[in-house]
Amino acid sequence: MKGSIAILAGGGPAPGINSVISSVAKVFLKDDYKVIGLHQGYKTLFSDAPDMMEIDFALADRIHNQGGSALVMSRHKPKDTDFNTAFFVKNNIKLLVTIGGDDTASTANRISKFLAANNVSIQNIHVPKTIDNDLPLPDGIPTFGYQSAKQEGVRLATTVYEDARTSESWFVVSAMGREAGHLAFGIGAACHYPMIIIPEMFNHAEVTFDRILRLVISSMIKRKILGISYGTAIVSEGVFHFMTDDEIRSSSIVFTFDEHGHPELGNVSKAHIFNMLLQRKLKELDLNIKSRPVELGYELRCVQPIAFDMLYCALMGIGVKVLFDEGFTSCMVVSGPNGDISALYLKDVEDENGKVKPRLVNMEGQKSKMVFNDSLQYIEPKDYEAALKYVPDPENYDFRKILNWE
């Protein structure tokens, strides 16, 4: 036995985690290493009794195509004062493999530096994961889990669109996304939703509830002009990250607040908030349009990975061994479009404050321009006269004027 490797998963679930765990375990077991899986992320790593299990080939073989994670996950972020060497020394750890976002990766780097300072030498390699697709990987390379989550989101969103048509009503769909709108954009564009709202589109205007509502109503009116009495709008939850606390409080929604006085958005349905405010506005305008909220979030995180993510995650899992054998450490494994493995260092994607800047939807890219210019339905100057039938001030619902794109 050459020693042991340890694998942990931090943050929230994403399709493909088990494919990574399986591939890492198989390739290291083949080379005569013991593979230890740590439950609850970093939470018990430095305790007297770390919550761990040994991963053998049978387990690794069984989980590779399953959703969720065989290792219980946690968002726990240990302090430097929590660190000790016990687990690594006792189990002869040669490599720490972390699966997660930038917080999980930066914590692994801190641990590695602590161990080196205490004469315990290990390598650490990170596998970047998030359904939000917002980690700054090289152009054209998604984060694993995104494609599978988007596929499930499209399946659900397509059903919602058909419900809207069948019931001649509207649905307001909210999709996960932290600060970035990749998931809402990808789902909405694939389903031909008449309105897609993501934080990146507010590149010349402040993000407010009023603007979001006017964008949805703009689409509703345009569809009426087209003779269509139903529709759907998808909004990325990321818009909340760019709102002030005062703007969020102005919604009159009852929030709980954290110790810093910020609204705890995770405790409420964003789709419910948007829909409640929309219904108030529609009543003010005397527009008799029924709408219902749909939240796309937790339903997407633990689905079975699609073929793209199963292969992608397998390549990254095996890629961990490639980088390990070449002596790489404190880096992320990257599998390029053609499957080539390379290392990406956190320091290369951090800002001056040590924070990893999220990868946002590129509003200047041709894909975004095609979708926003030609796939959505909204009020333009040529629609003003027809829109007077529904609102007295059509210019106020002009898509480009709302966003100050002119």
Long-range contacts (C-beta under 8 A, 24 or more apart in sequence): 1-32, 1-33, 1-34, 2-31, 2-32, 2-33, 2-94, 3-33, 3-34, 3-92, 3-93, 3-94, 4-33, 4-34, 4-35, 4-36, 4-91, 4-92, 4-93, 4-94, 5-33, 5-34, 5-35, 5-36, 5-93, 5-94, 5-95, 5-96, 5-97, 6-36, 6-37, 6-38, 6-52, 6-87, 6-91, 6-93, 6-95, 6-96, 6-97, 7-35, 7-36, 7-37, 7-38, 7-55, 7-71, 7-97, 7-98, 7-99, 8-37, 8-38, 8-41, 8-42, 8-45, 8-71, 8-96, 8-97, 8-98, 8-99, 9-41, 9-69, 9-71, 9-73, 9-98, 9-99, 9-100, 9-104, 9-129, 10-41, 10-42, 10-73, 10-74, 10-75, 10-76, 10-98, 10-99, 10-100, 10-101, 10-103, 10-104, 10-107, 11-41, 11-73, 11-75, 11-100, 11-101, 11-103, 11-104, 11-129, 11-130, 12-73, 12-75, 12-130, 12-301, 13-67, 13-68, 13-69, 13-73, 13-301, 13-302, 14-129, 14-130, 14-131, 14-143, 14-144, 14-145, 14-146, 14-148, 14-149, 14-301, 15-67, 15-131, 15-144, 15-145, 15-148, 15-149, 15-152, 15-301, 15-302, 15-303, 15-304, 15-305, 15-306, 15-309, 16-129, 16-144, 16-145, 16-148, 16-305, 16-309, 16-310, 16-312, 16-313, 17-68, 17-69, 17-71, 17-99, 17-129, 17-145, 17-313, 18-63, 18-64, 18-65, 18-66, 18-67, 18-68, 18-69, 18-70, 18-305, 19-64, 19-65, 19-305, 19-309, 19-310, 19-313, 19-314, 19-317, 20-99, 20-127, 20-129, 20-144, 20-313, 20-316, 20-317, 21-55, 21-60, 21-63, 21-69, 21-70, 21-71, 21-99, 21-317, 22-60, 22-61, 22-63, 22-64, 22-314, 22-317, 23-64, 23-313, 23-314, 23-315, 23-316, 23-317, 23-318, 24-97, 24-127, 24-317, 24-318, 24-320, 24-321, 25-55, 25-57, 25-59, 25-60, 26-57, 26-60, 26-61, 26-317, 27-317, 27-318, 27-320, 27-321, 28-95, 28-321, 29-55, 29-56, 29-57, 29-60, 31-321, 33-94, 34-91, 35-60, 36-91, 36-93, 37-70, 37-71, 38-71, 39-71, 39-72, 40-72, 40-73, 40-74, 40-76, 41-73, 41-74, 41-75, 41-76, 41-100, 41-104, 42-74, 42-76, 42-77, 42-78, 42-104, 42-107, 43-74, 43-76, 45-78, 45-87, 46-78, 46-82, 46-83, 46-84, 46-86, 46-87, 48-86, 50-87, 64-310, 64-314, 65-304, 65-305, 65-310, 66-304, 67-302, 67-303, 67-304, 67-305, 68-302, 75-103, 77-103, 77-107, 78-107, 80-110, 80-114, 83-110, 83-111, 83-114, 85-115, 85-118, 85-120, 88-115, 88-120, 88-122, 89-120, 93-122, 94-122, 94-123, 95-122, 95-123, 95-124, 95-125, 95-320, 95-324, 96-122, 96-123, 96-124, 96-125, 97-124, 97-125, 97-126, 97-127, 97-320, 98-124, 98-125, 98-126, 98-127, 99-126, 99-127, 99-129, 100-126, 100-127, 100-128, 100-129, 101-128, 101-129, 101-130, 101-135, 102-135, 102-346, 102-355, 102-356, 105-332, 105-346, 105-356, 106-346, 106-354, 106-356, 108-330, 109-330, 109-346, 112-329, 112-330, 122-329, 123-324, 123-327, 123-328, 123-329, 124-329, 124-330, 125-320, 125-323, 125-324, 125-328, 125-329, 125-331, 125-332, 125-333, 126-331, 126-332, 126-333, 126-346, 127-313, 127-316, 127-317, 127-320, 127-332, 127-333, 128-332, 128-333, 128-334, 131-176, 131-183, 131-300, 131-301, 132-176, 132-177, 132-178, 132-180, 132-182, 132-183, 132-358, 133-180, 133-182, 133-183, 133-186, 133-359, 134-177, 134-178, 134-179, 134-180, 134-182, 134-358, 134-359, 134-360, 135-349, 135-356, 135-358, 135-359, 136-349, 136-356, 136-357, 136-358, 136-359, 137-334, 137-344, 137-359, 138-334, 138-336, 138-344, 140-337, 141-334, 141-335, 141-336, 141-337, 144-309, 144-312, 144-313, 144-316, 145-301, 145-305, 145-309, 146-182, 146-183, 146-186, 147-306, 147-308, 147-309, 147-312, 148-303, 148-304, 148-305, 148-306, 148-308, 148-309, 149-183, 149-300, 149-301, 149-303, 150-183, 150-186, 150-187, 150-190, 151-303, 151-306, 152-299, 152-300, 152-303, 153-183, 153-186, 153-187, 153-296, 153-300, 154-186, 154-187, 154-190, 154-191, 156-294, 156-296, 156-299, 157-187, 157-188, 157-190, 157-191, 157-193, 157-232, 157-234, 157-296, 158-191, 160-232, 160-294, 161-191, 161-192, 161-193, 161-232, 164-230, 164-231, 164-232, 165-230, 167-230, 168-229, 168-230, 169-230, 169-289, 169-290, 169-291, 169-292, 170-220, 170-230, 170-231, 170-232, 170-233, 170-289, 170-290, 170-291, 170-292, 171-232, 171-233, 171-291, 171-292, 171-293, 171-294, 172-216, 172-232, 172-233, 172-235, 172-271, 172-274, 172-275, 172-278, 172-291, 172-292, 172-293, 172-294, 173-232, 173-233, 173-234, 173-235, 173-271, 173-293, 173-294, 173-295, 173-296, 174-234, 174-235, 174-236, 174-237, 174-269, 174-270, 174-271, 174-274, 174-293, 174-294, 174-295, 174-296, 174-297, 175-234, 175-235, 175-236, 175-237, 175-296, 175-297, 176-237, 176-296, 176-297, 176-300, 177-236, 177-237, 177-238, 178-237, 178-238, 178-241, 178-358, 179-238, 179-241, 179-242, 179-358, 179-360, 180-236, 180-238, 180-358, 180-359, 180-360, 180-361, 181-236, 181-238, 181-360, 181-361, 182-359, 182-361, 183-236, 183-296, 183-300, 184-234, 184-235, 184-236, 184-238, 185-236, 185-361, 185-368, 185-371, 187-234, 187-296, 188-234, 189-371, 189-375, 191-232, 192-375, 193-231, 193-232, 193-233, 193-234, 193-376, 194-219, 194-222, 194-223, 194-231, 194-232, 194-233, 194-376, 194-377, 194-378, 195-219, 195-231, 195-232, 195-233, 195-234, 195-376, 195-377, 195-378, 196-233, 196-234, 196-371, 196-372, 196-376, 197-233, 197-234, 197-235, 197-236, 197-239, 198-235, 198-236, 198-238, 198-239, 198-361, 199-236, 199-238, 199-239, 199-241, 199-242, 199-360, 200-360, 200-361, 200-362, 200-363, 200-368, 201-363, 201-372, 201-403, 202-239, 202-242, 202-403, 203-363, 203-403, 204-403, 204-404, 204-405, 205-402, 205-403, 205-404, 207-239, 207-242, 207-243, 207-247, 208-243, 208-247, 209-243, 209-247, 209-250, 209-251, 209-277, 211-402, 211-403, 212-239, 212-274, 213-274, 213-277, 213-278, 213-281, 214-396, 214-397, 214-402, 215-378, 215-399, 215-402, 215-403, 216-274, 216-278, 217-278, 217-281, 217-282, 217-285, 217-287, 217-391, 217-397, 218-378, 218-379, 218-397, 218-398, 218-399, 218-402, 219-376, 219-377, 219-378, 220-287, 220-289, 221-379, 221-383, 221-387, 221-390, 221-391, 221-394, 221-397, 222-377, 222-378, 222-379, 222-383, 222-387, 223-377, 224-390, 225-383, 225-386, 225-387, 226-377, 231-377, 235-270, 235-271, 235-274, 237-265, 237-270, 237-297, 240-265, 240-270, 251-276, 251-277, 269-293, 269-295, 270-295, 271-295, 285-390, 285-391, 287-390, 287-391, 315-339, 315-341, 316-341
